[in-house]
Amino acid sequence: MIYEKEHNGFSKLIDFILEHWQAHTVYDLRFRFVYADKIIEAKYDTMFESDNGEELDSPEYDEYNAMAFEDLATHELFEVNYKTLPKELYCNGKRIL
């Protein structure tokens, strides 16, 4: 399920990942995340549903999809979601966002 708030570009990333998941090539891809202050070369790890840790009855409660990617330089996982999209995103040289 894609939430309405994820149509800020994150849904394009979800679609891209799902397309390559079905083709069994998602783990072979290399991504380049371009943020204002850094560039991260990474590979896909997993997709999951998450929330912001607020109580369900809180007006600030937020549920969303997220993805984990492995930073190839540090081997640490980082989360990408509709709030943490990079300025630009490339996969194997092709621009996704």
DAKAZI-V272293 format. One record per pair of residues at least 12 apart in sequence whose ideal C-beta (glycine too) atoms are under 10 Angstrom apart, sorted by the first residue. I is the first residue (numbers start at 1). J is the second residue. D is the distance in whole Angstrom. If there is no record, write none. Layout:
i j d
I J D
I J D
This chain:
i j d
1 49 8
1 63 10
1 65 8
2 14 6
2 15 9
2 64 10
2 65 7
2 82 10
3 49 10
3 62 9
3 63 7
3 64 6
3 65 7
3 82 8
5 62 8
5 63 10
5 64 7
5 81 10
5 82 6
5 83 9
6 64 7
6 65 6
6 81 8
6 82 5
6 83 10
6 85 10
7 82 9
8 82 6
8 83 9
8 85 7
8 97 10
9 82 8
9 85 6
9 86 10
9 89 8
9 96 9
9 97 5
10 64 8
10 65 7
10 66 9
10 67 9
10 80 8
10 81 7
10 82 4
10 83 9
10 84 9
10 85 6
10 97 9
11 65 9
11 82 8
12 85 10
12 89 9
12 96 6
12 97 6
13 31 9
13 44 10
13 47 10
13 65 9
13 67 7
13 80 7
13 81 10
13 82 9
13 85 8
13 86 10
13 89 7
13 91 9
13 96 6
13 97 7
14 47 7
14 65 6
14 67 8
14 82 10
15 96 10
16 29 9
16 31 10
16 44 10
16 89 9
16 91 7
16 94 9
16 96 6
16 97 9
17 29 9
17 31 10
17 44 6
17 46 10
17 47 6
17 67 7
17 91 9
17 96 10
18 47 8
20 44 8
20 91 8
21 44 9
21 47 8
25 92 10
26 43 9
26 44 5
26 45 10
26 46 10
26 47 9
26 91 10
27 43 7
27 44 6
27 45 9
28 43 8
28 44 9
28 92 9
29 42 10
29 43 7
29 44 6
29 91 5
29 92 6
29 94 10
30 42 8
30 43 6
30 44 9
30 72 8
30 90 9
30 91 7
30 92 6
30 93 9
31 43 7
31 44 7
31 69 6
31 70 10
31 72 9
31 80 9
31 86 9
31 89 7
31 90 7
31 91 5
31 92 8
31 96 8
32 72 10
32 86 9
32 88 8
32 89 7
32 90 4
32 91 8
32 92 9
32 93 8
32 95 10
32 96 10
33 69 7
33 71 9
33 78 9
33 80 7
33 84 10
33 85 9
33 86 4
33 87 9
33 88 8
33 89 6
33 90 8
33 97 9
34 86 5
34 87 5
34 88 4
34 89 7
34 90 7
34 95 10
34 97 9
35 84 9
35 85 9
35 86 5
35 87 6
35 88 9
35 89 10
36 86 9
36 87 6
37 87 10
38 86 9
39 73 10
39 86 9
39 87 10
39 88 9
39 90 10
40 69 8
40 70 10
40 71 5
40 72 8
40 73 8
40 74 9
40 76 10
40 78 7
40 80 10
40 86 8
41 69 10
41 70 10
41 71 7
41 72 5
41 73 7
41 90 10
42 68 10
42 69 4
42 70 6
42 71 5
42 72 6
42 73 9
42 74 10
42 76 10
42 77 9
42 78 7
42 80 9
42 89 10
43 69 7
43 70 5
43 71 9
43 72 6
44 67 7
44 68 8
44 69 6
44 70 8
44 80 10
44 91 9
45 67 8
45 68 4
45 69 6
45 70 5
45 77 6
45 78 9
45 79 10
46 66 9
46 67 7
46 68 5
46 69 9
46 70 10
46 77 9
47 65 7
47 66 7
47 67 5
47 68 8
47 80 10
48 65 7
48 66 6
48 67 8
48 68 7
48 79 9
48 81 10
49 63 7
49 64 7
49 65 6
49 66 7
50 62 9
50 63 7
50 64 6
50 65 7
50 66 4
50 67 10
50 68 10
50 79 8
50 81 7
51 63 5
51 64 7
51 66 9
52 64 8
52 81 10
52 83 9
62 81 10
62 82 10
62 83 9
64 81 5
64 82 6
64 83 8
65 80 10
65 81 7
65 82 8
66 79 5
66 80 7
66 81 4
66 82 9
66 83 9
66 84 9
67 79 7
67 80 5
67 81 7
67 84 10
68 80 8
85 97 7
